[in-house]
Amino acid sequence: MKILQEFKEFAVKGNVIDLAVGVIIGGAFGKIVTSLVNDIIMPPIGALLGEVDFKELKIPLIPTEGMTPEKLAEAPAILYGSFINTVLDFLIVALCIFFMVKGINHLRRLTEKEKVEEAAPEPTEKECPYCLSQVPVKATRCKHCTSQLAEGKLS
């Protein structure tokens, strides 16, 4: 029973739910990026290179002369065109994540800066330049050495 209770606590924690949402959104984002690369980016690049479809680029590992298109599709080959698409997928995802993290870090720094500015209270004491004791900010005379101080200014 204890292990069931521990699992329940683990599964209901916010981190697990956040992770699940992240994985689902990441999967959907991956499909969008794959479509972007395959359907929008690669066709113009293929057209520039002479009507090349990158998905079809491959190096056959066996002689293919005289093969029917069906047999040719099943023949073992190194699919470097597919690899190029996958690398572009990765680069686009990495670029998007980079800009997303950069934006989040910028917002975080702004928020932290505001918190620091709000949290910094006005000083209530200053240091006597003669005896180095702490005296109230508005004091005009040091309570320890009785020296004359500039009013309201920190030393």
C-alpha positions in Angstrom: 0.0 0.0 0.0 2.8 2.4 0.8 4.3 2.1 -2.7 0.8 2.8 -4.2 0.6 6.0 -2.1 4.1 7.0 -3.2 3.2 6.4 -6.8 0.0 8.5 -6.4 2.0 11.4 -4.9 4.5 11.1 -7.8 1.9 11.0 -10.5 -0.1 13.9 -9.2 2.8 16.2 -8.6 2.9 19.3 -10.9 6.3 18.3 -12.4 4.9 15.1 -13.9 1.9 16.8 -15.3 4.1 19.6 -16.8 6.3 16.9 -18.3 3.3 15.1 -19.9 2.0 18.4 -21.3 5.5 19.2 -22.6 5.9 15.8 -24.3 2.4 16.1 -26.0 3.1 19.7 -27.2 6.6 18.6 -28.3 5.2 15.8 -30.4 2.7 18.1 -32.1 5.4 20.7 -32.6 7.6 18.0 -34.2 4.9 17.2 -36.7 4.6 20.9 -37.6 8.3 21.2 -38.1 8.4 18.0 -40.2 5.7 19.4 -42.4 7.4 22.7 -42.6 10.7 21.1 -43.8 9.1 18.5 -46.1 6.3 20.6 -47.6 7.6 24.1 -47.6 11.4 24.3 -47.3 12.6 21.3 -49.3 10.4 21.7 -52.5 11.9 25.1 -53.4 15.4 23.8 -52.6 14.7 20.8 -54.8 13.4 23.1 -57.6 16.6 25.2 -57.4 18.7 22.1 -57.7 16.9 20.9 -60.8 13.6 19.3 -59.7 15.2 17.1 -57.1 12.9 15.5 -54.5 15.2 15.0 -51.4 13.1 12.1 -50.1 14.1 10.1 -53.2 17.8 10.8 -52.9 19.5 7.5 -52.1 22.6 5.4 -52.8 21.5 1.8 -53.8 23.6 -0.9 -52.1 22.9 -3.5 -54.9 22.8 -3.2 -58.7 19.4 -1.7 -59.7 19.6 -2.0 -63.5 16.4 -3.6 -64.9 14.5 -3.5 -61.6 10.8 -2.6 -61.6 9.9 0.6 -59.6 8.3 -1.7 -56.9 11.5 -3.7 -56.5 13.6 -0.5 -56.7 11.6 1.0 -53.8 12.3 -2.2 -51.7 16.0 -2.5 -52.6 18.4 -1.7 -49.8 19.8 1.8 -50.0 21.4 4.6 -48.0 18.6 7.2 -47.8 20.7 10.3 -47.5 17.8 12.6 -48.7 15.7 11.5 -45.8 18.7 12.2 -43.5 19.0 15.7 -44.9 15.3 16.3 -44.1 15.8 15.0 -40.6 18.8 17.3 -40.0 16.8 20.3 -41.2 14.0 19.3 -38.9 16.5 19.2 -36.0 18.0 22.6 -36.9 14.6 24.3 -37.1 13.5 22.8 -33.8 16.8 23.8 -32.2 16.5 27.4 -33.6 12.9 27.7 -32.3 13.8 26.4 -28.9 16.8 28.7 -28.8 14.6 31.8 -29.5 11.9 30.6 -27.0 14.4 30.1 -24.2 16.1 33.4 -25.0 12.7 35.2 -24.7 11.9 33.4 -21.5 15.3 34.3 -20.0 14.8 37.9 -21.0 11.4 38.0 -19.3 12.8 36.2 -16.2 15.6 38.8 -16.0 13.1 41.7 -16.2 11.0 40.1 -13.5 14.0 39.5 -11.2 15.2 43.0 -11.7 11.8 44.4 -10.7 11.8 42.1 -7.6 15.2 43.3 -6.6 14.2 46.9 -7.1 11.0 46.3 -5.0 12.9 44.3 -2.3 15.7 46.9 -1.8 14.4 48.9 1.2 15.6 52.4 1.9 18.5 52.3 4.4 17.6 53.4 7.9 21.2 53.8 9.2 24.4 55.4 7.9 28.0 55.1 9.0 29.6 57.9 11.0 32.8 58.8 9.0 34.7 59.6 12.3 34.0 56.6 14.6 32.5 54.2 12.0 29.4 53.5 14.2 26.0 53.1 12.8 23.6 56.0 13.3 20.1 56.8 12.0 20.1 58.3 8.5 18.4 61.5 9.6 20.9 62.1 12.5 22.9 65.3 12.4 25.2 64.3 15.2 26.8 60.9 16.0 25.4 59.4 19.2 28.7 57.7 19.9 31.4 60.3 19.2 29.1 63.4 19.0 30.7 64.5 15.7 28.6 66.8 13.4 27.2 64.8 10.4 25.7 66.0 7.2 21.9 65.7 7.5 20.3 62.8 5.7 23.3 61.8 3.7 25.2 58.5 3.7 28.9 58.7 4.3 
